[in-house]
Amino acid sequence: MQRAAVSIASNIAEGAARSSKSEFKRFLEISLGSSYELESQLIIAKNIHYLDDNNADKLIIFVQHIEKQLSGFINSLKEDKNDTKSK
């Protein structure tokens, strides 16, 4: 779970340093995948009682909020042919 959580932020940072929107978008998509991975692991941890239901539910809701933000950000990155970062 730590690796997936760190991967979310790390891929956003790495993508932001890329020279094109399409590359940035690709790293955001990888970050989104890591957030889904983390959500799955939290659900499993809850189901096998590694986490109590209340804490697990709070964390799952938090991760789902991150997923919505990432999805919105990804959708906002439409290619702009006049943007020098998109070339």
C-alpha positions in Angstrom: 0.0 0.0 0.0 2.9 2.4 0.7 4.3 1.8 -2.8 1.0 2.5 -4.4 0.4 5.6 -2.4 3.9 7.0 -3.1 3.5 6.1 -6.8 0.5 8.4 -7.0 2.4 11.5 -6.1 5.7 10.4 -7.8 4.0 9.9 -11.2 2.3 13.3 -11.0 5.6 14.9 -10.2 7.5 13.0 -13.0 4.8 13.8 -15.5 4.8 17.5 -14.7 8.4 17.6 -15.6 7.8 16.1 -19.1 7.8 18.3 -22.2 4.4 17.5 -23.6 0.8 17.4 -22.4 0.4 13.9 -23.8 3.4 12.6 -21.7 2.0 14.4 -18.7 -1.4 12.8 -19.3 0.2 9.4 -19.6 1.9 9.8 -16.2 -1.4 11.0 -14.7 -3.0 7.9 -16.0 -0.4 5.8 -14.4 -1.0 7.7 -11.2 -4.7 7.0 -11.5 -3.9 3.3 -11.9 -1.9 3.4 -8.7 -4.8 5.0 -6.9 -7.1 2.2 -8.0 -4.5 -0.3 -6.9 -4.4 1.4 -3.4 -8.2 1.4 -3.2 -8.3 -2.3 -4.0 -5.7 -3.0 -1.3 -7.7 -1.0 1.2 -10.8 -3.0 0.4 -8.9 -6.2 0.8 -7.4 -5.0 4.1 -10.8 -4.2 5.4 -12.3 -7.5 4.3 -9.6 -9.5 6.0 -9.8 -7.3 9.1 -6.3 -5.7 8.8 -8.2 -2.4 9.1 -11.3 -1.7 11.1 -14.3 -0.8 9.0 -14.5 2.9 10.1 -10.9 3.7 9.3 -10.9 1.7 6.1 -14.1 3.4 4.9 -12.5 6.9 5.5 -9.4 6.0 3.6 -11.4 4.5 0.7 -13.5 7.6 0.4 -10.3 9.7 0.5 -8.7 7.7 -2.3 -11.9 7.8 -4.3 -11.8 11.6 -4.0 -8.2 11.6 -5.4 -9.3 9.3 -8.2 -12.1 11.8 -9.2 -9.6 14.7 -9.1 -7.1 12.8 -11.2 -9.8 11.8 -13.7 -10.9 15.4 -14.0 -7.4 16.6 -14.5 -6.7 14.0 -17.2 -9.9 15.0 -19.0 -8.9 18.7 -18.9 -5.7 18.0 -20.7 -6.9 18.2 -24.2 -4.3 18.7 -26.9 -3.9 22.3 -27.9 -2.0 22.5 -31.2 -0.9 26.1 -30.3 0.5 25.1 -27.0 4.3 24.6 -27.1 4.1 22.0 -24.4 1.8 19.9 -26.5 4.4 19.4 -29.3 
